[in-house]
Structures are given as structure tokens and as C-alpha cells.
């Protein structure tokens, strides 16, 4: 059996182009500093997410 690799590559590229890719991005109601941490409060809930610790220095 002979397989043409260009046909396989073309089919793969076409199938990947049809896929819809989505990314979940958090939406914050508020962003504030609390206990030396950058905190975001998620929209629709009172859950807090620590986004960055301000006292840490990058290496």
C-alpha cells in the first residue's frame, strides 16, 4: 500500500482549522491588595483568587 504523506498532512491541517478553540478567562468584579497580595474577586461570587504575592522578588 502506498500512502501519500502530503494528502495526510493536508487533511490534518484542514481538520485542525475547523476546530474551535476557547480559553476560559476569569472576570473579576474587584481587584485589590490584601495582606500584601494582589487579590481578585470573581464576578458572580465572593470567591477570592490570589493573583500575585507582592513581597516576593523575581529570581
PDB file of N, H, CA, C and O in Angstrom:
ATOM      1  N   UNK A   1       0.844  -1.164   0.000  1.00  0.00           N
ATOM      2  CA  UNK A   1       0.000   0.000   0.000  1.00  0.00           C
ATOM      3  C   UNK A   1       0.899   1.239   0.000  1.00  0.00           C
ATOM      4  O   UNK A   1       1.867   1.303   0.757  1.00  0.00           O
ATOM      5  N   UNK A   2       0.584   2.210  -0.838  1.00  0.00           N
ATOM      6  H   UNK A   2      -0.203   2.158  -1.453  1.00  0.00           H
ATOM      7  CA  UNK A   2       1.346   3.454  -0.932  1.00  0.00           C
ATOM      8  C   UNK A   2       0.499   4.579  -0.339  1.00  0.00           C
ATOM      9  O   UNK A   2      -0.662   4.766  -0.704  1.00  0.00           O
ATOM     10  N   UNK A   3       1.106   5.315   0.577  1.00  0.00           N
ATOM     11  H   UNK A   3       2.049   5.163   0.874  1.00  0.00           H
ATOM     12  CA  UNK A   3       0.402   6.427   1.222  1.00  0.00           C
ATOM     13  C   UNK A   3       1.105   7.720   0.844  1.00  0.00           C
ATOM     14  O   UNK A   3       2.318   7.855   1.003  1.00  0.00           O
ATOM     15  N   UNK A   4       0.327   8.660   0.345  1.00  0.00           N
ATOM     16  H   UNK A   4      -0.659   8.550   0.216  1.00  0.00           H
ATOM     17  CA  UNK A   4       0.876   9.965   0.008  1.00  0.00           C
ATOM     18  C   UNK A   4       0.836  10.834   1.265  1.00  0.00           C
ATOM     19  O   UNK A   4      -0.243  11.191   1.738  1.00  0.00           O
ATOM     20  N   UNK A   5       2.004  11.174   1.804  1.00  0.00           N
ATOM     21  H   UNK A   5       2.880  10.884   1.420  1.00  0.00           H
ATOM     22  CA  UNK A   5       2.069  11.928   3.050  1.00  0.00           C
ATOM     23  C   UNK A   5       1.509  13.339   2.912  1.00  0.00           C
ATOM     24  O   UNK A   5       0.972  13.889   3.874  1.00  0.00           O
ATOM     25  N   UNK A   6       1.627  13.923   1.734  1.00  0.00           N
ATOM     26  H   UNK A   6       2.063  13.477   0.953  1.00  0.00           H
ATOM     27  CA  UNK A   6       1.085  15.266   1.538  1.00  0.00           C
ATOM     28  C   UNK A   6      -0.429  15.275   1.714  1.00  0.00           C
ATOM     29  O   UNK A   6      -0.981  16.229   2.261  1.00  0.00           O
ATOM     30  N   UNK A   7      -1.107  14.224   1.256  1.00  0.00           N
ATOM     31  H   UNK A   7      -0.659  13.449   0.811  1.00  0.00           H
ATOM     32  CA  UNK A   7      -2.558  14.134   1.445  1.00  0.00           C
ATOM     33  C   UNK A   7      -2.903  14.040   2.929  1.00  0.00           C
ATOM     34  O   UNK A   7      -3.851  14.675   3.390  1.00  0.00           O
ATOM     35  N   UNK A   8      -2.141  13.258   3.667  1.00  0.00           N
ATOM     36  H   UNK A   8      -1.371  12.742   3.292  1.00  0.00           H
ATOM     37  CA  UNK A   8      -2.382  13.121   5.111  1.00  0.00           C
ATOM     38  C   UNK A   8      -2.164  14.450   5.823  1.00  0.00           C
ATOM     39  O   UNK A   8      -2.958  14.834   6.682  1.00  0.00           O
ATOM     40  N   UNK A   9      -1.103  15.146   5.474  1.00  0.00           N
ATOM     41  H   UNK A   9      -0.458  14.834   4.776  1.00  0.00           H
ATOM     42  CA  UNK A   9      -0.817  16.440   6.096  1.00  0.00           C
ATOM     43  C   UNK A   9      -1.920  17.452   5.778  1.00  0.00           C
ATOM     44  O   UNK A   9      -2.356  18.194   6.658  1.00  0.00           O
ATOM     45  N   UNK A  10      -2.361  17.481   4.546  1.00  0.00           N
ATOM     46  H   UNK A  10      -2.007  16.878   3.831  1.00  0.00           H
ATOM     47  CA  UNK A  10      -3.406  18.415   4.120  1.00  0.00           C
ATOM     48  C   UNK A  10      -4.709  18.140   4.877  1.00  0.00           C
ATOM     49  O   UNK A  10      -5.366  19.077   5.331  1.00  0.00           O
ATOM     50  N   UNK A  11      -5.086  16.873   5.014  1.00  0.00           N
ATOM     51  H   UNK A  11      -4.552  16.113   4.645  1.00  0.00           H
ATOM     52  CA  UNK A  11      -6.300  16.519   5.748  1.00  0.00           C
ATOM     53  C   UNK A  11      -6.198  16.933   7.211  1.00  0.00           C
ATOM     54  O   UNK A  11      -7.164  17.426   7.793  1.00  0.00           O
ATOM     55  N   UNK A  12      -5.025  16.730   7.799  1.00  0.00           N
ATOM     56  H   UNK A  12      -4.240  16.330   7.326  1.00  0.00           H
ATOM     57  CA  UNK A  12      -4.836  17.092   9.201  1.00  0.00           C
ATOM     58  C   UNK A  12      -4.942  18.606   9.385  1.00  0.00           C
ATOM     59  O   UNK A  12      -5.569  19.066  10.338  1.00  0.00           O
ATOM     60  N   UNK A  13      -4.342  19.379   8.494  1.00  0.00           N
ATOM     61  H   UNK A  13      -3.832  19.005   7.719  1.00  0.00           H
ATOM     62  CA  UNK A  13      -4.415  20.832   8.586  1.00  0.00           C
ATOM     63  C   UNK A  13      -5.850  21.319   8.433  1.00  0.00           C
ATOM     64  O   UNK A  13      -6.265  22.236   9.142  1.00  0.00           O
ATOM     65  N   UNK A  14      -6.607  20.731   7.531  1.00  0.00           N
ATOM     66  H   UNK A  14      -6.270  19.986   6.955  1.00  0.00           H
ATOM     67  CA  UNK A  14      -7.991  21.139   7.317  1.00  0.00           C
ATOM     68  C   UNK A  14      -8.849  20.800   8.527  1.00  0.00           C
ATOM     69  O   UNK A  14      -9.713  21.589   8.910  1.00  0.00           O
ATOM     70  N   UNK A  15      -8.625  19.640   9.133  1.00  0.00           N
ATOM     71  H   UNK A  15      -7.923  18.999   8.822  1.00  0.00           H
ATOM     72  CA  UNK A  15      -9.427  19.257  10.294  1.00  0.00           C
ATOM     73  C   UNK A  15      -9.101  20.134  11.498  1.00  0.00           C
ATOM     74  O   UNK A  15      -9.997  20.450  12.280  1.00  0.00           O
ATOM     75  N   UNK A  16      -7.835  20.538  11.666  1.00  0.00           N
ATOM     76  H   UNK A  16      -7.107  20.281  11.031  1.00  0.00           H
ATOM     77  CA  UNK A  16      -7.454  21.403  12.778  1.00  0.00           C
ATOM     78  C   UNK A  16      -7.997  22.809  12.586  1.00  0.00           C
ATOM     79  O   UNK A  16      -8.310  23.492  13.562  1.00  0.00           O
ATOM     80  N   UNK A  17      -8.113  23.250  11.335  1.00  0.00           N
ATOM     81  H   UNK A  17      -7.859  22.696  10.542  1.00  0.00           H
ATOM     82  CA  UNK A  17      -8.627  24.587  11.068  1.00  0.00           C
ATOM     83  C   UNK A  17     -10.106  24.687  11.409  1.00  0.00           C
ATOM     84  O   UNK A  17     -10.594  25.773  11.722  1.00  0.00           O
ATOM     85  N   UNK A  18     -10.821  23.582  11.354  1.00  0.00           N
ATOM     86  H   UNK A  18     -10.424  22.700  11.100  1.00  0.00           H
ATOM     87  CA  UNK A  18     -12.253  23.588  11.634  1.00  0.00           C
ATOM     88  C   UNK A  18     -12.557  23.581  13.128  1.00  0.00           C
ATOM     89  O   UNK A  18     -13.669  23.922  13.531  1.00  0.00           O
ATOM     90  N   UNK A  19     -11.595  23.200  13.947  1.00  0.00           N
ATOM     91  H   UNK A  19     -10.692  22.923  13.619  1.00  0.00           H
ATOM     92  CA  UNK A  19     -11.808  23.133  15.391  1.00  0.00           C
ATOM     93  C   UNK A  19     -11.915  24.542  15.972  1.00  0.00           C
ATOM     94  O   UNK A  19     -11.192  25.452  15.568  1.00  0.00           O
ATOM     95  N   UNK A  20     -12.817  24.700  16.914  1.00  0.00           N
ATOM     96  H   UNK A  20     -13.404  23.960  17.243  1.00  0.00           H
ATOM     97  CA  UNK A  20     -12.959  25.969  17.616  1.00  0.00           C
ATOM     98  C   UNK A  20     -12.244  25.827  18.953  1.00  0.00           C
ATOM     99  O   UNK A  20     -12.538  24.924  19.736  1.00  0.00           O
ATOM    100  N   UNK A  21     -11.322  26.710  19.198  1.00  0.00           N
ATOM    101  H   UNK A  21     -11.082  27.444  18.562  1.00  0.00           H
ATOM    102  CA  UNK A  21     -10.555  26.660  20.434  1.00  0.00           C
ATOM    103  C   UNK A  21     -10.991  27.813  21.323  1.00  0.00           C
ATOM    104  O   UNK A  21     -11.032  28.963  20.885  1.00  0.00           O
ATOM    105  N   UNK A  22     -11.313  27.506  22.561  1.00  0.00           N
ATOM    106  H   UNK A  22     -11.280  26.572  22.917  1.00  0.00           H
ATOM    107  CA  UNK A  22     -11.722  28.538  23.504  1.00  0.00           C
ATOM    108  C   UNK A  22     -10.847  28.474  24.746  1.00  0.00           C
ATOM    109  O   UNK A  22     -10.309  27.425  25.100  1.00  0.00           O
ATOM    110  N   UNK A  23     -10.724  29.597  25.381  1.00  0.00           N
ATOM    111  H   UNK A  23     -11.162  30.449  25.094  1.00  0.00           H
ATOM    112  CA  UNK A  23      -9.956  29.693  26.610  1.00  0.00           C
ATOM    113  C   UNK A  23     -10.816  30.383  27.659  1.00  0.00           C
ATOM    114  O   UNK A  23     -11.441  31.406  27.381  1.00  0.00           O
ATOM    115  N   UNK A  24     -10.845  29.831  28.842  1.00  0.00           N
ATOM    116  H   UNK A  24     -10.338  28.999  29.067  1.00  0.00           H
ATOM    117  CA  UNK A  24     -11.597  30.455  29.926  1.00  0.00           C
ATOM    118  C   UNK A  24     -10.745  31.553  30.554  1.00  0.00           C
ATOM    119  O   UNK A  24      -9.633  31.308  31.019  1.00  0.00           O
ATOM    120  N   UNK A  25     -11.285  32.756  30.557  1.00  0.00           N
ATOM    121  H   UNK A  25     -12.190  32.955  30.179  1.00  0.00           H
ATOM    122  CA  UNK A  25     -10.590  33.898  31.132  1.00  0.00           C
ATOM    123  C   UNK A  25     -11.402  34.370  32.332  1.00  0.00           C
ATOM    124  O   UNK A  25     -12.577  34.706  32.181  1.00  0.00           O
ATOM    125  N   UNK A  26     -10.804  34.403  33.511  1.00  0.00           N
ATOM    126  H   UNK A  26      -9.850  34.131  33.633  1.00  0.00           H
ATOM    127  CA  UNK A  26     -11.571  34.839  34.682  1.00  0.00           C
ATOM    128  C   UNK A  26     -11.932  36.320  34.585  1.00  0.00           C
ATOM    129  O   UNK A  26     -11.134  37.138  34.128  1.00  0.00           O
ATOM    130  N   UNK A  27     -13.142  36.647  35.020  1.00  0.00           N
ATOM    131  H   UNK A  27     -13.790  35.982  35.391  1.00  0.00           H
ATOM    132  CA  UNK A  27     -13.609  38.030  35.047  1.00  0.00           C
ATOM    133  C   UNK A  27     -13.736  38.431  36.511  1.00  0.00           C
ATOM    134  O   UNK A  27     -14.432  37.781  37.290  1.00  0.00           O
ATOM    135  N   UNK A  28     -13.059  39.502  36.867  1.00  0.00           N
ATOM    136  H   UNK A  28     -12.493  40.030  36.234  1.00  0.00           H
ATOM    137  CA  UNK A  28     -13.048  39.949  38.253  1.00  0.00           C
ATOM    138  C   UNK A  28     -13.968  41.147  38.437  1.00  0.00           C
ATOM    139  O   UNK A  28     -13.980  42.066  37.619  1.00  0.00           O
ATOM    140  N   UNK A  29     -14.752  41.126  39.540  1.00  0.00           N
ATOM    141  H   UNK A  29     -14.742  40.379  40.205  1.00  0.00           H
ATOM    142  CA  UNK A  29     -15.540  42.297  39.921  1.00  0.00           C
ATOM    143  C   UNK A  29     -14.628  43.362  40.514  1.00  0.00           C
ATOM    144  O   UNK A  29     -14.754  44.550  40.214  1.00  0.00           O
ATOM    145  N   UNK A  30     -13.714  42.915  41.355  1.00  0.00           N
ATOM    146  H   UNK A  30     -13.611  41.950  41.598  1.00  0.00           H
ATOM    147  CA  UNK A  30     -12.794  43.837  42.017  1.00  0.00           C
ATOM    148  C   UNK A  30     -11.395  43.243  42.016  1.00  0.00           C
ATOM    149  O   UNK A  30     -11.216  42.026  42.060  1.00  0.00           O
ATOM    150  N   UNK A  31     -10.408  44.131  41.965  1.00  0.00           N
ATOM    151  H   UNK A  31     -10.554  45.120  41.929  1.00  0.00           H
ATOM    152  CA  UNK A  31      -9.004  43.745  42.142  1.00  0.00           C
ATOM    153  C   UNK A  31      -8.450  44.677  43.216  1.00  0.00           C
ATOM    154  O   UNK A  31      -8.569  45.898  43.110  1.00  0.00           O
ATOM    155  N   UNK A  32      -7.839  44.092  44.257  1.00  0.00           N
ATOM    156  H   UNK A  32      -7.742  43.100  44.343  1.00  0.00           H
ATOM    157  CA  UNK A  32      -7.365  44.901  45.376  1.00  0.00           C
ATOM    158  C   UNK A  32      -6.167  44.235  46.025  1.00  0.00           C
ATOM    159  O   UNK A  32      -5.834  43.089  45.721  1.00  0.00           O
ATOM    160  N   UNK A  33      -5.515  44.977  46.936  1.00  0.00           N
ATOM    161  H   UNK A  33      -5.785  45.908  47.183  1.00  0.00           H
ATOM    162  CA  UNK A  33      -4.369  44.470  47.688  1.00  0.00           C
ATOM    163  C   UNK A  33      -4.851  44.124  49.091  1.00  0.00           C
ATOM    164  O   UNK A  33      -5.462  44.945  49.775  1.00  0.00           O
ATOM    165  N   UNK A  34      -4.563  42.889  49.506  1.00  0.00           N
ATOM    166  H   UNK A  34      -4.066  42.222  48.950  1.00  0.00           H
ATOM    167  CA  UNK A  34      -4.956  42.423  50.832  1.00  0.00           C
ATOM    168  C   UNK A  34      -3.814  41.579  51.389  1.00  0.00           C
ATOM    169  O   UNK A  34      -3.392  40.612  50.755  1.00  0.00           O
ATOM    170  N   UNK A  35      -3.313  41.937  52.569  1.00  0.00           N
ATOM    171  H   UNK A  35      -3.656  42.723  53.084  1.00  0.00           H
ATOM    172  CA  UNK A  35      -2.205  41.210  53.210  1.00  0.00           C
ATOM    173  C   UNK A  35      -1.002  41.076  52.284  1.00  0.00           C
ATOM    174  O   UNK A  35      -0.395  40.010  52.180  1.00  0.00           O
ATOM    175  N   UNK A  36      -0.669  42.174  51.615  1.00  0.00           N
ATOM    176  H   UNK A  36      -1.162  43.040  51.700  1.00  0.00           H
ATOM    177  CA  UNK A  36       0.474  42.237  50.706  1.00  0.00           C
ATOM    178  C   UNK A  36       0.359  41.236  49.553  1.00  0.00           C
ATOM    179  O   UNK A  36       1.367  40.735  49.056  1.00  0.00           O
ATOM    180  N   UNK A  37      -0.868  40.953  49.135  1.00  0.00           N
ATOM    181  H   UNK A  37      -1.687  41.361  49.538  1.00  0.00           H
ATOM    182  CA  UNK A  37      -1.131  40.082  47.989  1.00  0.00           C
ATOM    183  C   UNK A  37      -2.109  40.782  47.056  1.00  0.00           C
ATOM    184  O   UNK A  37      -3.024  41.475  47.502  1.00  0.00           O
ATOM    185  N   UNK A  38      -1.909  40.597  45.776  1.00  0.00           N
ATOM    186  H   UNK A  38      -1.166  40.034  45.413  1.00  0.00           H
ATOM    187  CA  UNK A  38      -2.801  41.146  44.764  1.00  0.00           C
ATOM    188  C   UNK A  38      -3.932  40.146  44.597  1.00  0.00           C
ATOM    189  O   UNK A  38      -3.702  39.029  44.133  1.00  0.00           O
ATOM    190  N   UNK A  39      -5.158  40.530  44.968  1.00  0.00           N
ATOM    191  H   UNK A  39      -5.344  41.438  45.345  1.00  0.00           H
ATOM    192  CA  UNK A  39      -6.293  39.613  45.043  1.00  0.00           C
ATOM    193  C   UNK A  39      -7.378  40.077  44.081  1.00  0.00           C
ATOM    194  O   UNK A  39      -7.657  41.271  43.974  1.00  0.00           O
ATOM    195  N   UNK A  40      -7.983  39.129  43.387  1.00  0.00           N
ATOM    196  H   UNK A  40      -7.756  38.159  43.473  1.00  0.00           H
ATOM    197  CA  UNK A  40      -9.123  39.419  42.525  1.00  0.00           C
ATOM    198  C   UNK A  40     -10.345  38.690  43.040  1.00  0.00           C
ATOM    199  O   UNK A  40     -10.267  37.524  43.426  1.00  0.00           O
ATOM    200  N   UNK A  41     -11.482  39.383  43.046  1.00  0.00           N
ATOM    201  H   UNK A  41     -11.546  40.330  42.733  1.00  0.00           H
ATOM    202  CA  UNK A  41     -12.743  38.772  43.468  1.00  0.00           C
ATOM    203  C   UNK A  41     -13.530  38.434  42.206  1.00  0.00           C
ATOM    204  O   UNK A  41     -13.820  39.313  41.394  1.00  0.00           O
ATOM    205  N   UNK A  42     -13.873  37.162  42.044  1.00  0.00           N
ATOM    206  H   UNK A  42     -13.637  36.448  42.703  1.00  0.00           H
ATOM    207  CA  UNK A  42     -14.527  36.701  40.824  1.00  0.00           C
ATOM    208  C   UNK A  42     -15.932  37.264  40.686  1.00  0.00           C
ATOM    209  O   UNK A  42     -16.642  37.445  41.676  1.00  0.00           O
ATOM    210  N   UNK A  43     -16.326  37.540  39.444  1.00  0.00           N
ATOM    211  H   UNK A  43     -15.750  37.394  38.640  1.00  0.00           H
ATOM    212  CA  UNK A  43     -17.670  38.042  39.155  1.00  0.00           C
ATOM    213  C   UNK A  43     -18.693  36.956  39.443  1.00  0.00           C
ATOM    214  O   UNK A  43     -18.481  35.790  39.109  1.00  0.00           O
ATOM    215  N   UNK A  44     -19.797  37.335  40.061  1.00  0.00           N
ATOM    216  H   UNK A  44     -19.970  38.282  40.332  1.00  0.00           H
ATOM    217  CA  UNK A  44     -20.867  36.388  40.336  1.00  0.00           C
ATOM    218  C   UNK A  44     -20.689  35.582  41.606  1.00  0.00           C
ATOM    219  O   UNK A  44     -21.577  34.810  41.967  1.00  0.00           O
ATOM    220  N   UNK A  45     -19.570  35.737  42.294  1.00  0.00           N
ATOM    221  H   UNK A  45     -18.848  36.364  42.001  1.00  0.00           H
ATOM    222  CA  UNK A  45     -19.361  35.024  43.560  1.00  0.00           C
ATOM    223  C   UNK A  45     -18.450  35.869  44.440  1.00  0.00           C
ATOM    224  O   UNK A  45     -17.878  36.864  43.993  1.00  0.00           O
ATOM    225  N   UNK A  46     -18.330  35.470  45.659  1.00  0.00           N
ATOM    226  H   UNK A  46     -18.794  34.662  46.022  1.00  0.00           H
ATOM    227  CA  UNK A  46     -17.452  36.192  46.585  1.00  0.00           C
ATOM    228  C   UNK A  46     -16.118  35.470  46.753  1.00  0.00           C
ATOM    229  O   UNK A  46     -15.383  35.736  47.704  1.00  0.00           O
ATOM    230  N   UNK A  47     -15.809  34.573  45.846  1.00  0.00           N
ATOM    231  H   UNK A  47     -16.406  34.357  45.074  1.00  0.00           H
ATOM    232  CA  UNK A  47     -14.558  33.814  45.912  1.00  0.00           C
ATOM    233  C   UNK A  47     -13.385  34.716  45.553  1.00  0.00           C
ATOM    234  O   UNK A  47     -13.440  35.463  44.576  1.00  0.00           O
ATOM    235  N   UNK A  48     -12.328  34.641  46.349  1.00  0.00           N
ATOM    236  H   UNK A  48     -12.284  34.034  47.142  1.00  0.00           H
ATOM    237  CA  UNK A  48     -11.141  35.456  46.123  1.00  0.00           C
ATOM    238  C   UNK A  48     -10.026  34.592  45.551  1.00  0.00           C
ATOM    239  O   UNK A  48      -9.850  33.439  45.945  1.00  0.00           O
ATOM    240  N   UNK A  49      -9.283  35.161  44.624  1.00  0.00           N
ATOM    241  H   UNK A  49      -9.426  36.098  44.303  1.00  0.00           H
ATOM    242  CA  UNK A  49      -8.171  34.465  43.983  1.00  0.00           C
ATOM    243  C   UNK A  49      -6.923  35.313  44.160  1.00  0.00           C
ATOM    244  O   UNK A  49      -6.905  36.484  43.781  1.00  0.00           O
ATOM    245  N   UNK A  50      -5.874  34.723  44.740  1.00  0.00           N
ATOM    246  H   UNK A  50      -5.889  33.772  45.048  1.00  0.00           H
ATOM    247  CA  UNK A  50      -4.597  35.424  44.886  1.00  0.00           C
ATOM    248  C   UNK A  50      -3.913  35.410  43.532  1.00  0.00           C
ATOM    249  O   UNK A  50      -3.583  34.351  42.998  1.00  0.00           O
ATOM    250  N   UNK A  51      -3.706  36.598  42.984  1.00  0.00           N
ATOM    251  H   UNK A  51      -3.975  37.458  43.418  1.00  0.00           H
ATOM    252  CA  UNK A  51      -3.111  36.693  41.657  1.00  0.00           C
ATOM    253  C   UNK A  51      -1.592  36.815  41.721  1.00  0.00           C
ATOM    254  O   UNK A  51      -0.886  36.295  40.857  1.00  0.00           O
ATOM    255  N   UNK A  52      -1.094  37.503  42.746  1.00  0.00           N
ATOM    256  H   UNK A  52      -1.668  37.926  43.448  1.00  0.00           H
ATOM    257  CA  UNK A  52       0.352  37.678  42.846  1.00  0.00           C
ATOM    258  C   UNK A  52       0.701  38.094  44.265  1.00  0.00           C
ATOM    259  O   UNK A  52       0.011  38.917  44.868  1.00  0.00           O
ATOM    260  N   UNK A  53       1.763  37.526  44.790  1.00  0.00           N
ATOM    261  H   UNK A  53       2.323  36.857  44.301  1.00  0.00           H
ATOM    262  CA  UNK A  53       2.268  37.948  46.091  1.00  0.00           C
ATOM    263  C   UNK A  53       3.254  39.084  45.852  1.00  0.00           C
ATOM    264  O   UNK A  53       4.242  38.919  45.138  1.00  0.00           O
ATOM    265  N   UNK A  54       2.981  40.227  46.449  1.00  0.00           N
ATOM    266  H   UNK A  54       2.178  40.361  47.029  1.00  0.00           H
ATOM    267  CA  UNK A  54       3.749  41.430  46.148  1.00  0.00           C
ATOM    268  C   UNK A  54       5.121  41.468  46.803  1.00  0.00           C
ATOM    269  O   UNK A  54       6.026  42.120  46.282  1.00  0.00           O
ATOM    270  N   UNK A  55       5.301  40.784  47.936  1.00  0.00           N
ATOM    271  H   UNK A  55       4.566  40.254  48.359  1.00  0.00           H
ATOM    272  CA  UNK A  55       6.583  40.862  48.631  1.00  0.00           C
ATOM    273  C   UNK A  55       7.649  39.959  48.032  1.00  0.00           C
ATOM    274  O   UNK A  55       8.827  40.122  48.349  1.00  0.00           O
ATOM    275  N   UNK A  56       7.280  39.019  47.184  1.00  0.00           N
ATOM    276  H   UNK A  56       6.323  38.887  46.926  1.00  0.00           H
ATOM    277  CA  UNK A  56       8.271  38.134  46.567  1.00  0.00           C
ATOM    278  C   UNK A  56       8.972  38.862  45.429  1.00  0.00           C
ATOM    279  O   UNK A  56       8.339  39.571  44.646  1.00  0.00           O
ATOM    280  N   UNK A  57      10.273  38.680  45.348  1.00  0.00           N
ATOM    281  H   UNK A  57      10.787  38.104  45.984  1.00  0.00           H
ATOM    282  CA  UNK A  57      11.049  39.285  44.271  1.00  0.00           C
ATOM    283  C   UNK A  57      11.404  38.204  43.261  1.00  0.00           C
ATOM    284  O   UNK A  57      11.725  37.080  43.648  1.00  0.00           O
ATOM    285  N   UNK A  58      11.350  38.530  41.959  1.00  0.00           N
ATOM    286  H   UNK A  58      11.089  39.443  41.644  1.00  0.00           H
ATOM    287  CA  UNK A  58      11.717  37.525  40.953  1.00  0.00           C
ATOM    288  C   UNK A  58      13.194  37.170  41.042  1.00  0.00           C
ATOM    289  O   UNK A  58      14.023  38.011  41.387  1.00  0.00           O
ATOM    290  N   UNK A  59      13.515  35.930  40.731  1.00  0.00           N
ATOM    291  H   UNK A  59      12.841  35.247  40.450  1.00  0.00           H
ATOM    292  CA  UNK A  59      14.909  35.465  40.804  1.00  0.00           C
ATOM    293  C   UNK A  59      15.682  35.915  39.612  1.00  0.00           C
ATOM    294  O   UNK A  59      16.871  35.619  39.500  1.00  0.00           O
TER     295      UNK A  59
END
